[in-house]
């Protein structure tokens, strides 16, 4: 409709650029583009440059500026942006904007005293926020692809493999042993971290997102919620706070 409010929420990540199209406050559609070849998204943004945009980017300053220049009304989220949460973090300037967006989403949707977002993508990121809106920090470790690549890069004979499905615990070949170590090792890391958070914070909710989150069957308890567009929705919360 002519008077509908359109806002683009753009999450420019290391692997892909996701664009969430919000109409009257509701996520209407999501488009995904490559972060390596920018031609496709540049063409798409030129056609939609009149919409209001909020942008989060972990890409280089030059690429980020390139995206901003295509847009007429763009709020680029930085460490200086007015946020609906407070950051209790020693190096605020180095805190990933995607982590901030995830924490904002968790704060606006959690009904418990604490909430943790788990973003499983290029890296695995845990982020903790409390009900007062205070962001407390978290952790970063390598994601699935980085783990496979590290084994290949830093050894002389181990091959570069890739797999994101369930794997037997006991490998019976070098390839299957690598698969078990990467997939089952990361699954064990996730379980252990989540249980330690539960021990520290009995009133807790987990929010899972990220391109590889579906590789792990963790959404089986009533304290875990999955949303593949969590970062986009967190960005939109920041837009509403600044509108």
C-alpha positions in Angstrom: 0.0 0.0 0.0 1.1 3.6 -0.7 1.2 4.7 3.0 2.9 1.5 4.3 6.2 2.0 6.2 9.0 0.2 4.5 12.4 -0.3 6.2 15.4 -2.4 5.0 17.4 -4.1 7.7 20.8 -5.1 6.3 23.2 -7.5 8.0 26.5 -7.6 6.0 28.4 -10.6 7.3 31.6 -12.3 6.3 29.9 -14.9 4.1 26.7 -13.3 3.0 24.7 -10.1 3.1 21.1 -10.5 4.4 18.4 -7.9 3.7 15.3 -8.0 5.8 12.3 -6.1 4.3 10.1 -4.8 7.2 6.7 -3.4 6.3 4.8 -1.7 9.1 7.0 -3.3 11.7 6.7 -6.9 10.4 9.4 -8.8 8.6 7.9 -9.4 5.1 10.8 -11.0 3.2 14.6 -11.8 3.4 17.0 -11.6 0.5 20.5 -13.0 0.7 23.5 -11.9 -1.4 27.2 -12.9 -1.6 29.6 -10.8 0.4 32.4 -11.6 -2.1 30.7 -10.5 -5.3 28.9 -7.2 -4.5 27.5 -6.6 -8.0 24.1 -8.3 -7.3 23.4 -6.5 -4.1 24.5 -3.1 -5.5 22.1 -3.5 -8.4 19.3 -4.5 -5.9 20.0 -1.6 -3.5 20.0 1.0 -6.3 16.4 0.0 -7.1 15.4 0.4 -3.4 17.5 3.3 -2.5 14.6 5.5 -1.4 13.7 3.3 1.5 14.9 3.9 5.0 17.8 1.5 5.8 19.6 0.4 8.9 22.9 -1.3 8.2 25.2 -3.6 10.3 28.5 -4.5 8.7 31.5 -6.6 9.7 33.0 -6.1 6.2 36.0 -3.8 5.5 35.5 0.0 5.9 35.8 0.4 2.1 33.1 -2.1 1.3 30.8 -0.8 4.0 31.2 2.7 2.7 30.5 1.4 -0.8 27.2 0.1 0.4 26.3 3.2 2.4 26.9 5.4 -0.7 24.2 3.5 -2.6 21.6 4.5 0.0 19.9 7.9 0.6 18.6 7.3 4.1 20.9 4.9 5.9 21.7 4.5 9.6 25.0 2.7 9.9 25.2 1.1 13.3 28.6 1.7 15.0 29.9 1.6 18.6 28.7 5.2 18.9 25.1 4.5 17.8 22.4 5.2 20.5 21.3 1.7 21.6 18.3 0.4 23.6 20.8 -1.5 25.8 23.9 -0.6 27.8 27.3 -2.2 27.1 29.4 -3.5 30.1 32.3 -4.3 27.8 35.9 -3.2 28.1 36.6 -2.8 24.4 33.3 -1.4 23.0 35.0 -0.2 19.8 35.9 -3.8 18.9 32.5 -5.4 19.8 30.9 -6.8 16.7 27.8 -5.0 15.7 26.1 -8.4 14.9 26.7 -9.4 18.5 25.1 -6.1 19.7 22.1 -6.7 17.4 21.6 -10.2 18.8 21.7 -9.0 22.3 19.2 -6.2 21.5 16.8 -8.8 20.1 17.3 -11.1 23.2 16.6 -8.2 25.5 13.4 -7.2 23.7 12.0 -10.8 23.6 13.2 -12.5 26.8 11.0 -12.9 29.8 13.8 -14.2 32.1 16.4 -12.5 34.2 19.2 -13.3 31.7 19.3 -14.3 28.1 22.1 -15.7 25.9 22.2 -15.6 22.1 24.1 -18.3 20.3 25.1 -17.4 16.8 26.6 -20.3 14.9 28.2 -19.1 11.6 31.7 -18.3 10.6 32.4 -18.0 14.3 30.4 -19.4 17.2 29.4 -16.4 19.4 27.7 -16.5 22.8 26.4 -13.2 24.2 24.8 -12.5 27.6 22.4 -9.8 28.5 20.3 -9.2 31.6 16.7 -8.0 32.1 17.8 -4.5 32.8 19.4 -4.3 29.3 23.0 -4.6 30.4 25.2 -6.4 27.9 27.7 -8.5 29.9 29.9 -10.1 27.3 30.3 -13.6 26.0 32.7 -15.8 23.9 33.9 -16.3 20.4 35.3 -19.5 18.9 35.8 -20.9 15.4 32.8 -22.1 13.4 32.5 -25.3 11.4 34.3 -24.2 8.3 37.1 -22.5 10.2 37.7 -25.7 12.1 38.0 -27.8 8.9 40.3 -25.2 7.3 42.6 -25.0 10.4 43.2 -28.7 10.3 44.2 -28.5 6.6 46.2 -25.2 7.0 48.3 -26.2 10.0 49.1 -29.9 9.2 51.0 -31.4 6.4 48.8 -34.2 5.3 45.2 -33.7 6.6 42.8 -32.9 3.8 40.4 -30.0 3.6 36.9 -31.4 4.3 33.4 -30.1 4.7 30.4 -31.5 6.4 27.5 -30.1 8.5 25.4 -33.1 9.2 25.2 -35.7 12.1 28.4 -37.8 12.3 29.3 -41.1 14.1 31.3 -40.6 17.3 34.0 -43.1 16.4 35.7 -42.4 13.0 37.0 -45.4 11.1 39.1 -43.4 8.6 41.1 -40.2 8.6 38.2 -38.4 6.9 35.6 -39.7 9.3 37.8 -39.0 12.3 38.1 -35.3 11.2 34.4 -35.1 10.7 33.8 -36.5 14.2 36.3 -34.2 15.8 34.8 -31.1 14.1 31.1 -31.8 14.3 30.9 -33.7 17.5 33.6 -31.5 19.1 31.6 -28.4 18.4 28.3 -30.1 19.6 30.1 -31.0 22.8 31.3 -27.4 23.2 27.8 -26.0 22.7 26.3 -28.4 25.2 29.0 -27.7 27.8 28.8 -23.9 27.4 25.0 -23.9 27.6 25.0 -26.1 30.8 27.5 -23.8 32.4 25.3 -20.8 31.7 22.3 -22.7 33.1 24.3 -23.4 36.3 25.3 -19.7 36.7 21.9 -18.2 35.8 18.9 -20.4 36.7 16.4 -17.9 35.1 17.7 -18.0 31.5 16.6 -18.1 27.9 18.7 -19.1 24.9 18.2 -17.6 21.4 19.9 -19.4 18.6 20.7 -18.1 15.1 23.3 -18.3 12.4 23.8 -20.1 9.1 25.0 -23.3 10.7 22.6 -23.4 13.7 20.4 -26.0 11.9 23.3 -28.4 11.9 22.8 -29.0 15.6 19.6 -30.4 17.2 19.6 -28.2 20.2 16.1 -26.8 20.1 14.6 -29.5 22.2 14.1 -27.7 25.6 11.6 -25.0 26.5 14.4 -22.5 27.3 15.8 -22.5 23.7 14.3 -20.5 20.8 15.6 -20.5 17.2 15.3 -17.6 14.8 17.3 -17.5 11.6 16.6 -13.8 11.2 17.4 -12.8 14.8 20.2 -10.4 13.8 18.0 -8.6 11.2 15.2 -8.3 13.8 17.7 -6.9 16.4 18.8 -4.3 13.8 15.2 -3.3 13.4 14.8 -2.8 17.1 17.8 -0.4 17.0 16.2 1.4 14.1 12.9 1.8 16.1 15.0 3.2 19.0 16.6 5.8 16.8 13.6 6.6 14.5 
